[in-house]
Amino acid sequence: GALEQRDSLGLHVWGPAASKVTPWEAPQEAIGTDWFGPFFDVWLAPNAAAASLSVSGGPALGLLLHSGEDKRTCHEFSAASDVPNAGSEIWLGLGDKGPTKEAPSCMDVPCGDLVSGGARAHWLAEDVIAWRAAGNAPPGSSFRLYASSSATLQDGGTGGVKNCDTDAGPHVLTLKAKELTAELAAAHPYLKGCALLEVPKEAKARDLCRGQLAVAILAPGGECLDCTGVQLGALLDVLFTYKGPLGCVPGTPASGDAEVGVLLSLWSPTAQEVSVLFFDTPRGPALETLAMECSELGAWQLRGPGTWWGRYYTYRVKAYHPQVSKVVTMEVPDPYSSACSADAGRTLARHLPTWREVAPGGDPATWWKAHPAPAFEDRGRASVYELHIRDFSASDDLVPEDIRGKYVAFETEGTHGDKHLRRLAAAGLTHVQLLPNYDFGTVPERAEDRREPAIPKGEAPDSELPQKLAAEVADVDGFNWGYDPVLFNVPEGSYATDPDGGARILEHRRMISALHAKGLRVVVDVVYNHTLGSGPEGPVSVLDKCVPGYYHRRSESGAYECSTCMNNTAAERAMMERLVVDSILIWAKEYRVDGFRYDLMGHLPLKCVTDCRSALDALTLEKDGIDGKNILMYGEGWEFGEIAGGQRGTMAVQQKLAGTGVGSFNDRVRDSTLGGTPFADPRFQGFSTGLLLRPWPVEAGVDQGDAEQQRKDVLVAADKIRIALVASLKDYRLAEDCEGKKDVLAGEAHGGGVAYTAQPEEIINYVSAHDNETLFDNTAWKMPPSLFSPLERARANWLCTAVVALSHGIPFFHAGDELLRSKSLDRDSYNSGDYFNVLDFTGRCSAFGTGLPVKVKNGEKWDLMRPLLQDAS
């Protein structure tokens, strides 16, 4: 494997000939690395041969190089006579060779990954490239930088990289240091340990970044030892960070034109050519294609007359793309689109602040004044109700059939949903949080492209048929949660009566106004941590066609990171952060939303998130008609994947948010109240669901420990709930914890991490959300009919809700939990259709026992589900 991958491996040692054996989960760390990879000391028993002879079965000595389940090379010395002598050296992992005592040649290490699209080198500043392999290069090695504007570079093996442009190198690189500078290490922690190669001044970075690049290590004799591609994200920030206009904005009128002209601007510093294709209609042929001009900072621009307003357009970008190692020509809508055709096919040239047709009442400057947001003065006093736009009206028989599941359904008064939301507002609820309503790519926006399942009524409670029929059309029906962004600044078209043009904008604004009129402010769910698509192909890839390889976070070796489930974005990049902040301001100013819930916020840098907070705080009633300080900001502060441990810098994770005014979801109170975690056995009980007081019998096979262990667990859960009741303030002091400790700082209770806030608005207390089971389904799992009555289960639902409602901070409720809503135990209903996601505000209809949930996410637990679903109680 690549050098940086080998350097992270440890050595598992076992057998009687070893004096120091290692547990599997804690392999021996390397004492150093060189060109051949990591090296280790293996400590032998004082009399290794005698020790080996005294044990029958198993090898005398075993050595395995691994990192977790990533196993690289293994050798077992079966007999005592095979064990190497103390003081000797052996080499493992050289192709098909077994262990050898002879030092291999540096040519025996095949490392080049240029052919497979690897990119282990990182151009961090105009004069330096970081590359881990360079620091371990054999003495006397030299280094080269190659470029090809036509992307024809080839790995010629020991003969080196072929087909370099004759006027662009190869350039000789100099080993500057075997470590990053402190400044570079702080900016790129995951590259710690990389060597720095100095780039000569004659290598013109601004020009070279528009083609394919490679670096190589040459042995003293000139043979190529290693070659790889070069990542450019950090360099583009240094050279091309741009603060000018982006998207479609008013420009200088053309000569003799009475209308305000149009300025189109696309940031694409690595593009070789960019042009604009204009269209008269959403799906007709192109009218004309016009070339754009590139500015010094990589913004391609085109100015035109006012007659361009109302036209559809796309960009045609010619650029090198690292996913295919080719120069390709790609067609893409404007990433700063404010309006588009169905399915984000084309951008519509419009400017929201002056577009009269999409302003309720016809005046873009004052439409929001007709239904102003309800009065609100303290973010810490908010309460939030999470609602899916389609769920709100899809099953409401008082909503006209043609607008069920649409934005405008919120305007219809007297419906079951309307009355329910008004009751909640009267009871003190302040905000409705809407699941994604930007343009996402997992529901066909044109009705003629959709198909809904025909699921017969009266199926058995554990029937497999409903989920089978739902799954058959899951990708073409009208339902999806929508965590699949395509265009960040355009409302989703499947919720509009017409997905082409301005209807989606007008109707989204009408929905916001309607919710304000019900006494509720509106939070929108935003997903900036990933995109639905990447690469040079397909209609849902947008950012990665504009600046290939820049907007997405990549591993050290060049792969696109996917820990968030797909195509992680890199908001540590200047222009991705700008996009996030710009987008937040568009939704706040043009749609008058009152808050933002950030999906997987922990994958965004803390700087990006606090910059959003600062940008909102700067909005004023006098200047913008908005008091930005009253706009909520909160999100999922989970820490996992490539960002864990600060490897990508300081991120917006739970433990880093104190004092920012940004909230995060409190999984501590969720798990303590319900029991278990979303990833554990769903039958595990908690404070409110029977742990210790009415536990599962031993024969049920639910291992929660003995009575003493359960007593400890339920008392710790009670402490965590007590901390939630005081907003998880890290500086709060518990008079006494469950272990009898006095005056305990909440931030240090039970090992730390339970309390991490500085003010109440920074904690979102909840027990259920769209993710995982509903509250009722959770209690159905944990409180079976053999142990609990239906009334007791209902009371447990109320107790869980009371913990959330009465805790200081921001309480968060999933729509329908107050009605004992069920999804028939579906743990991930994102694509399960209307059938399993039904929300009946009358309380007459429940999805519980309407069939087994969709197999792809739930099949492994079907056998446990069947008896629960069959029991009507």
N, C-alpha and C positions, 0 to 999 in steps of 0.2 A: 504493500500500500504506500500512499504518499508519506513523505517524511514526517509531516506534522501529525499524521494519524498514528504512526509508529511511536512517536515520542510520548504519546499519552498512555501507552500501554504499561502494565505492570507484570510481574513474574510470579506465577503461582508455583510454589515449591512443596513437594511432598515426598514421602518415603523415608525409611529408617536410616538411610545414609546421610540425611540432612540433619544438621543440628538446629536449624531454624526453619520450621515449616510455616506456611502461611494459610490463613483462612481464605476461602474463595472470595469473600466479599472485601478482603483487604490484602490484595497482592503486594508483593515487595516493590517499592519504588526504585526507579533507575538511579544509579549514582552519577550518571552523566550520559551524554549523547555524542555521537560522532557521525561521520558520513554513513555508517552502516546502521544507525539507529540507536536505541537505548542500550546501555550495558549495565550489568548487575554483578554484585558479589554474591556467590552462593556459598553458604557456610556448611561445611561437612562435619559430621559427627567425629569425635576424637578417633574412633576406630571404625571408620565407615564400613570396611569390609566385614568385620565381625558383626556389627549391628545389622547389616543386610542379611547375613547368613542366618541370623537368629529369628527372622520373620518369614513365614511362608505365605505366598500369595502376594500379588501386587509387586510393583517394581522396586528396585533398591533406591532409585531416585527418579522423580518425575519433574519435568520443567514445562510450563505452559505460559506462553505470552498472551495476555488478554486484557480486555477492559470490559468488565461485565460479561455479557454473552458474545461479545466480539472477540472470537478466538482466532489467533493468527498462526501460531506455530507451536507444536508440542513434540516432546521426545521423552521416552521412558527408557531408562537404563535398567534393563531387566535383572542382570546379575551383578553381584558385587564387583566382579572383575571388570565390568564395563564402566564403572563409575570413574570419571576422570580424577587424576591425582590432585591433591591440594596444590595450589599455586599455578595450575595449568589454565589455559584459555580455550574456550570452544566458541564456535559461531553457529547459530541456529537460523533457519528460515531463508536460506539461500536457494530459492526455487525448489527443485525436487531433491536437492542434496540433503543428506542427514547431517547430524552435527559433524563439524570438521574442526581439526586442531590447527590447520594451516590458515594463516591470515589470507582472506580472499583479496582479489583485486578490486579497486574501486569501480572497475567496469562491470563487476558482478551484481551491482545494485541497480535494477531497472526502475527508474522513477518517473520518466517522462509521461505526462498525461495530456499533452497538447492535442493529440488525436481524439481523445475522448471528451474534449471540451473543458478540461481542468483549467483553473485560473488561480494558482496558489500565490502569485505575486500581486502586490497591492501598491499602486502608485499613489502615495499619500500626500506628497507635495511636489511642486514643480521639479525639485532637484533630488528627490529620494524615492526609491522603490523598496518596499519591505518584502522579504522573502525568507521564510524560515530555513529552507534548504541551503541557502547561501552561507549561513553561519556554520554549517557542518561540512562545507565543501573541503575536499582534501587539500593539503598545503600545495601552493603553486597554481591553484585553479584560477581561471579568469571568467568574466561574466559578460554577456552580450544582451542587447535589446534589439529585437527585430520588429519590423512593421510592414504591413501590406495593405494598401488602400482597397485592394480587390479581394482581400481575405483568402489568399492562396498559400499561406504559410503551411509547411508540412514538416512533420517530424522525420528527419532523415536518419534516425538512429544515431550511431556513433559519428556519422558524418555531419550531424548538426541540423539546424533549422534551415529549410530550403525556401526559395522563392521570395526572399526579402526584397522590398522595393529598393532599387539601386540608389535612388536619391534620398533614402531614409534609413541608411545604416548598412549593416548592423552597427550599432553604437556600442562602444566599450564602456561598461559600467565598472565602478570601483567599489570594493568593499569598504564602506565608511565606518561601520560599527557592527558588532555582533549582537547588539541590543538596540531596541528603540530608544529614542530620547524620552525623558520623563514626560514631556509635553505630548508626544505621539502615543506613548503608552497609556496616558490618561484618556486620550481621545479614542483609542482603539484597544481596550484591555484584552480582547480576545487574541490580539496579535503579539502579546507580550512574549518575548523570546525570539522574535523574528530579527534577522539581520537587516541592516540598511545598506542599500546599494546607491551610490551617488550617480546621478544622471548628468552627462555632460551638457554644457550650455547649447551645443549645436543640435541637440535633440529637441526639436520644437514641439513641446507638449500639446499646444493648441491645435497643431496640425495632425500629430500622430494619433490623438484620441479619436479621430474620425475613421479609423480603420482597425484591422486586426493587429494585436500586439502579442509578442512572446518574449520571454527571457530564457536564457540558457546558461548552464555551467559547463565550462570546457576544462578538461583535464590538462595538465602541463604539456602533454603531447598533442593537444588540439582536439581530442575526441570529446564528443558531447556526452556528459554524464547525466544531465537532467534538463528538461525544458517544460515550460508551462505557460499558460495564458496570463493576462494581466487584468486585474479589476481596477476600475477607474472612478468609482463613486466619490472617494475623498478628493481626488484631483479635480473632478468637475466642480465640487464645492469651492475649491480654492480659486479656480480660474473663471468660473462662469456664474456664480450666484447672481441672480437677477431680481431686481425689485420693481421693474416696470410693469405695464399692463399685460394681462394674459386673457385669452379667450376672445370674445366678440364684444367690443366696446365702441362707443361713439368716437369718430375720428374727425379730422378736418374735412369740411365739405369739399367735394371736387369742384373744379372751376365751373362756375355758372350753375351749380346745383343748389337748389333752395333747401334741400334736406340736409340734415347732419349726416356726414359720411360714416363709413364703417372702417374700423381697424381690427384686423385679425392678427393674433399674436400667439405663437406656439414656441415654448422653450424646448429646444432640441439640439443641444450643442454638439452632439456626436453625429448628427445627420449630415450626409453629403449633399442631399437635395431635398427640398420640401416644396410641394405645390398644393393648391386648393382646387378641389372639384366642386363645382356649383350645380345645384339641381333645382328644378321648379317644384317638384313634388316629393313626398316622402319615399317613393319607391320608383320613380321614373328614371330615364337615362340622364347622363350628365349633360349640362348645357355648355360648359366650357371648363378648361383647366388652366389655371394661372400660376406661374412660378412665384415663390416668395423669396425675399432677401433676408440674409442672416446678419444680425448685429454682432458686435464684438463680444457680447455676453451670451451668445447662443440663442437669442430669440429671433425666430423667423417671422417676418411681418409682411403684411400686404394691406394697402389702403385702397378703398374704393368708394363709389358714390352711394348716396342714400337709397338708390334702387336695389341695393343688395339686401336691405332689411326685408325679412320675410322669406329669403331664400334658404334652402337647406344646403349644407356643405359638409365635406370631409377633408381631411388632410391625407396627402400621399407622401410618405416618408421613406427615403432611401437611406439605410444605415446598416452598419455591421451589427449583427445580433449574436451575443455569446451563446445562446441556447442552441443555435444551429451552426455556429462558426462560419457564417456566410454574410455577405452583403445582400440584403433583401429589400424589396420594395413593399411597403405595408400601407393599407388604407385604414384610417382610424377616425372616429369622431373627436371633437375637441374635448380634452379632459376638463376644461373649464366651461363646458356646456351649461347653459341655464334652461335650455329647451331642446327637444329632440323629437325624432320620429319614433315610431314603435320599436321596441327592443333595442333602443340606443343605436339604431342603424346610421342615422345622420343627425348632425347638429342643426338646429334652426337659428338663424341669425336674428337674435332679439336681445334687447337690453332691458332687464327687469325693472329698473327704477323708472323707466319712462314708457313701459308697454301698457297702454290703457286697457286693452282687451282682456288682460288677465288680472285686473284689479277689481275686486268686488265693488260695485258702484261706479266704476270707470275712472277713478282718480288714484293713480299709483301713489301719490303722496299722502293720501288721507284714508285709504280704504279701511285700515285697521282701527280708525277712531270710532267707527260705527259700533264695534263690539270690542272695546278695550279689554285687556287682560284684567281679571279680578285683582283687587288690591292685595298686596303681599309685601311684607317688609323685612322678613327675617328668614334666611335660608334654613336655619336650624329648626324652624317650626313647620317645615314642609312635610307632607305625607303623600305617598305616591301609589298609584294604581296602574299596574302594567296590563296593557290591552293590545291585542292584535286587531288591526283595522278591519280585516275581513271577518274575524270572529264576531265583532261587535254587531253585525247585522245579517250575517249569512243565513241564520236560522230564524230570524225575527219575522213572523208572519204579518206584522203591522207595518213593515217597511215595503214599499213598492218593489215588486220582484226585479225590475230592471235596474235598480240601484242597490240591491243587496250586495254587501261586500265592497262598496265603493266609498270614496271620500264623502260624497254628498249625502250618504245615509245619515250622517251625524246631524244634518240640518233638519231632518224630519222630526217634528215634535209629536209627542204622544205615543211613540213606539215603546216597546218594552225596554230597550236599551236606553232610550232618552230618559224615561222615568227613573230607571235604576241609577244612572249617573247623577241625576238631579238629587236623588235621595242621598247618595254618597256625599255629594257636595254639601248638602244641608247638614249632614252629620259631621262635617269638618274636614273631609278630604280636600286637598288643595291642588294636586296635580294628577293628570293622566299621562302615563308614559306609553307612547306608541311604539310597537316593534318596528323594525326598519321600514322607512317610507321614502328613502332615496331610491334611485333607479337601480334595481338589482336584476340579475339575469337568470333566475330560476323559475319564473312563471312566464309563459308566453303572453305577451301583452295584447295581442289581437284575439278577439273572441273566436274567430274562425280557426285559430291554431290550437285551441284548448279542447280538452276532453275531460268530462267528469265521470266518475265511476257510477255504475248503476248497481247499488248494493241493496239486495232485497231485505225487507223488514222481517222480523220474527226469527232471525237466526239464533242458534243456541248460544248461551252466554260465553262459551269457549270455542265457538266456531272459528275455523281458519279461513272461511270464505271471505268475510269482509276485508280483512287485511290483504288477502290475495288480490281482490278486485281493486282495492285502493292502490296497492303497489304497482299494478299494471299500468296505471296512468299517472303515477305520482309526479313524473317529470314534465307532464303536459297539462295537468289540471290547474285550477286557479289558486291553489293554496301552497304557500311556503312561508316559513318565518322571514326569509329574505336577508340572511346574513351573507350575502354574495354580491358585493358592490361592483357596479360597472361604471356609472357616472355618479359622482358624489354629490353634485349640486343640483340634480334634477329630481323632482318627485317621481315615484314609481308609477308607471303607466297602466298596470293592470288594475289599479284602484280607481282609474279615471273612466269616464263614460266614453272618451275617445283618446287612445294612446298617442295619436299624432298631434304635434303642435302644442297649443297653449292650454288645452282643457285641463290637463293634469295640474298645471300651476294655479289656475283659477280655482279649481275644485279643492285643491289642498288648502289654499288660503281660506276658502269658505268653511272647510272642516275646522280649521283653527278658530275662526270666528265663532262657529257654532259651539265649540267646546268652551270658549270664553264666555259665551252667553249663558251656558249652563252653570257658570260659577267655577269653572275648572281651568287652571293653567295647563300648558302642554309641554311635555318633555319628549324629545325625539331620540330614538336609538340610533347611534352613529357607529359605523364600522370603518375605522381608518387603519386597522392593524393588518388587513390583508385585502386582496382583490380576488374576484372570481377567476380571472384569467391572467396568464402571462404568456410570453413567447410571441413569435411573429405571425402566428396563425389564429384564426377564429374571431368571431365578432365580440367576444366578451373581454378580450385583451385590449387594454387602452394605454395605460401608463407605460407598459413595457414595449409598446410600439413607438412611443414618442421618444424615449431615451432608454434604449435597451440596456438592461442590467443595472440601472441606476436606482429606480424607485423601489426596488425589492431588496430585502435583506438577503445576503448570500453568505454561505459558510466560508471558512478560510480557504477551502479548496475550490470554491466557485459555484457550488450547487445553490439553488434557491431554497431558502429555509421555508418549512411548511409546518412548524410547530403549532400554529394557530388553526390548522386544518388545511390551509392552502396559501401559497403565494404571499408570505409575510412581507409587509412593506417595511421600509427603512426610514422612519421619521427622524432618525439622527442625521439624515441628509437634509441639507438646507432647503431644497426645493420641495421635498416631501413635507417637511414641517410647514413650509409656507402654504402648501395646498391645504393642510389640515386647518390652520388658523384662518385662511381665507374662506374655507368652506363653512366653518363655524359662524363667521360673521355674516355670510350670505343667508344662512338659515335664521339667524337672529334678526337681521335687519329686513330681509325681504319676505319672510314668512311669519315673523313675530312669534317664534317659538320661545318658550320660557325656561328651557333646560335641555341638557344633553346627558345622555347615558352612553358612556364609552364602552363598547364591546372590547374585552380583553385589553383594557387600558394599560395593564402592566407591560405590554409589548410596545408601548409608546414611551419615548424618553420623558423624564420628569420635566425637562426644559420645554418640550413641545406642549405638554399639558398645562404647565403654569403660564406659558405664553398665551395659550387660549384663554385662561382665566384672566390674565391682564388685559387682553384685547376686549373681552366682554365687560370687564370692570370700567373700561374707558368709555363705554357707550352711555350717553346721558339723555335725559328727557328733553333738555333744551336743544341739543344738537341732533339727536337721532330718534327722538320719540320713545326711547327705551331707557329704563334704568338698568344698565347691564349688571350692576352689583346684585340684583335680585334674581338673576338667571342661575339656575342650578347647574352644577357640574359634578358628576360622579361616575363611577365605572367599576369594572372588574379589575381589582389590583393583584391578580394571581401572578405568581413568579414561577416560570417553568420554561423549558426549552432552552434555546440558545441565549436567552437574556438572563438566565438564572445566575446568581452570584455576581451580578454587575459586569458580566462579560461584554456587554454592549454599552457600558456606562450606567449612570444612575437612571433607573426607569421608574415609571409611575406605579410602583407596587405599594402594597398596603403600608409597609414599614417606613416608606419614604414620604408619606403624604401629610404628616402632622404639620400644621401651620399654613398649609397651602389654600385652605378653603375648598378643596376638592374631596369629595367623598368616595368611599369604597365599600363594597358589599362585605358584610360581616358573616363569613362562613363559620366562625366560632360559635355564635349564638344559634345558627341554623343547625349545626351538627349536635350541639349540646341539647337543644330542645327536642329534636327529632330522634337522634341517635344515629350512630354510624357516620358514613360519608356517602356522597353520590357514587363512589367507586367501590364501596364495600357491599356485603350481603344486605339487601334492602330490608331484611327482617330484623336487623340490629335495632335495639330499642334505646330510648334516651329518657331525659328528665320527664317529658310529657307523654311518653308512650309505653310506660310500664317497666322500665329497667328497674331491677331489684324488687319492686313492689308486686309485679305480676309478670315474671319473666317466662320465657319459653321453657317448656319441660325439656329435660335432657334428651329424650328420644326424638325431639324435633331436629336435632343436629345443628342448632344455632349456637355457636360457641361464643358466649359473652363473658366467660370466666365464672368462677364460683361466686357464692353469695358475698364473700368478703371483697372480691374484686369488683363486683357490681356496686357494692356499697361505696367503695372508693370512687368509682367512675361517676356515679350519680351525684356524689358530693362535689366532685370537681366540675361536673356539668352545672351544678347549682352556682358555684363560684363564677363560672364564665357568664352565666345569665345575670348574676348580680352586677358584673362588670359591664355587661351590655346595658343594663338599666341606667347606668351613669355614663352612657355614650362612649364606652370603651376609652375613656380619657386616661392616657398613660400616666399622668401625674396624680390621679386619684389614689387615695389610700384606703384599703380595706382595713377595718378595725381588727378583723381576724379572718383568716381563711380556713378552709375545711380541715387543714392539717394542724390547726391550732397556732399558726404563726401570727404574731401581732404586728399591726401597723405595716401592712404589706403594700408596697407600691404596685399599683395595678399593672404597670408596664413590665414588672418583673414576676408577676404571679404565675405560678405553675410553669416555670421555665422560661417565661417571657413570650412575647408575640401575641398574647391575648388582647391586650390593650395597646393601641398605637396612635390615638388621635390627640389633637390639641383643642378641638372645639366640636360641639355636637354635630354640625353640618358635615363633618368628615366621616361619619359612619352611617351606613345604610343597613338597617336591621331587617332581616327577612328570614322566612323559613321555606318559602317556595317561590319559584319564578317559572318562566317559560321552559327553561332547562330542567331536565329530570322530571320526576313524577310530581303531580299536583299534591297539595297538602292532603286531600282526602285519600288519594291513592297511596301516599306514604303511610298514613295511619292504617289503611287496609292491609298493607304489608306487615306492619309492626304489631298490629293489634287484631289478631285473627279471631273469627267467630267462636273458636273453641275457648278463648280466654276472656273476650270482651263482648259486651252487648252493643247493639247499634247506638244506643243513647250514650254509652260511655265513649264510643269512638267519636261521636259528634262533639261531646264535651272536650275530648282531647284536641279536636280541631280548634275549638274556641280557646282552649288554654294556649295552644301554640300561637294563635293569632293575638291573644292578649299579651304574650311576651313581647311580640313585635310592636303592638300598639302602645304599650305602656313604657317601653324603653326610651330613654332620652336619645336624641338623634333623629334620623329620618326613617319612619316606618315605611315599609315597602310591601305591597300586597299583590299577589297574582290574581288577575281577573277570574272571578268565579269561585275562589277559595271560600268566600263568605257564603256561597251557595252549595258547598260540598261538591264542587265540580270534579269530575273524573274524566280521565282519558283512557279508561279501561286498562290501567297500569302501564301505559306507554311511557317509557323513560326518556324518549327523545322524539317528540312528535313533529319535528321541523318539516317533514315531508309526508305526513300521514293523512293529509286531506281534511276536508270539513267533517267527515264522519267521526273520526276520533277526537277532533278538536272542537266539537260542538260546544257552544256557550249559550245556555238558555237562561235568560234573565228572569223568566217566570219561575224557575226552579222545578218545573214539571218534568224536564227531560235530563237524563244523565247518560253519559256514555259508558258507565260502569256495567260490565257484563253484556256488552254489545258485540263481543267477539275478542279473540286474542289480538293483541296489538301487533304492529308490523314486524315481521319476522327478522328483517335485517338488523334491527336494533334490539330486539327483545327475545328472539327465538331461543336463546340458551336458557331462559327462565320460564319458558312456556309450561313445563311440567309443574313448576311451583305455582304458576298463576292459575292453572285450571281449577283446582278446588276453591280458590278464592272467588273467581268469577262466577262459578256455578252456584255459589251461596248467595241467595237474594238478600240476606241480612247484611 
